[in-house]
C-alpha cells in the first residue's frame, strides 16, 4: 500500500448537511450538532464541536423529514481550527 493511499471502500461525494449525533455508551443520551462534509455508501466525514475517539460508536440522525438514522464507528479524528473532523464507517 502506498503512503497516503485512500483506504475507503467507496468514493466519497461532497455533502454539506446538518445532522445530530449521539455517542453510544454516554450515560445520558444527548444529541449533539454536527455537519457532514462528504458521504458514501460505506461512510461519512463530519465536523463537530466535540472531540471523538477512534472506536467510538456514533448514532446519526439527519435533519431531513423523515429523519435518516445511521450507526457508524469512528475511524480517525483530527483537530481542525476550533472544531474536530472525523471519518466514520457505517456499520
C-alpha positions in Angstrom: 0.0 0.0 0.0 1.3 3.4 -0.9 1.7 6.1 1.8 -1.4 8.4 1.6 -3.4 5.8 -0.3 -7.1 6.1 0.3 -8.4 3.0 2.2 -12.1 3.8 1.6 -14.2 1.1 0.1 -16.5 3.6 -1.8 -15.8 7.0 -3.2 -17.0 9.9 -1.0 -19.0 12.7 -2.6 -19.3 16.2 -1.1 -22.4 16.5 1.1 -22.8 19.5 3.3 -25.8 18.8 5.6 -26.7 19.5 9.3 -27.1 16.4 11.4 -27.2 15.4 15.1 -25.3 12.5 16.7 -25.1 10.7 19.9 -22.1 8.7 21.3 -23.1 5.1 22.2 -22.3 4.5 25.9 -22.9 8.0 27.1 -24.7 7.9 30.4 -27.1 10.5 29.2 -28.3 10.2 25.5 -27.6 13.7 24.3 -27.8 14.5 20.6 -25.0 17.0 19.5 -25.0 19.1 16.4 -22.6 18.3 13.6 -22.1 18.9 9.9 -21.4 16.3 7.2 -18.6 17.1 4.8 -18.8 14.1 2.5 -20.5 10.8 2.3 -20.5 7.4 0.5 -22.5 4.2 0.8 -20.0 3.0 3.5 -19.0 6.1 5.5 -19.2 9.8 6.3 -16.9 12.7 7.1 -18.1 15.1 9.7 -17.2 18.3 11.6 -18.2 18.6 15.2 -17.7 20.9 18.3 -16.8 17.8 20.4 -13.8 15.5 20.1 -14.4 12.0 19.1 -12.2 9.0 19.6 -11.4 6.1 17.1 -13.5 3.1 18.0 -16.5 5.1 19.4 -19.9 4.1 18.0 -22.0 7.0 16.9 -25.7 7.2 16.1 -26.6 9.8 13.5 -29.9 11.4 12.9 -30.3 13.6 9.8 -32.4 16.8 10.0 -34.4 15.7 6.9 -38.1 14.8 7.1 -38.4 11.9 7.8 -35.0 11.7 9.5 -32.5 9.1 8.3 -30.8 7.2 11.2 -27.4 5.5 10.7 -24.8 3.9 13.0 -21.1 4.3 12.4 -17.7 3.7 14.1 -15.1 6.4 14.3 -12.1 5.5 12.2 -9.9 8.7 12.7 -10.1 12.2 14.1 -8.2 15.4 14.0 -8.5 18.9 15.3 -9.4 21.5 12.6 -9.3 25.0 14.0 -11.8 25.3 16.8 -13.7 22.2 15.7 -12.9 18.5 15.2 -13.1 16.5 12.0 -13.7 12.8 11.9 -14.0 9.9 9.4 -16.6 7.3 10.2 -17.5 3.9 8.7 -21.2 2.8 8.7 -21.9 -0.4 10.5 
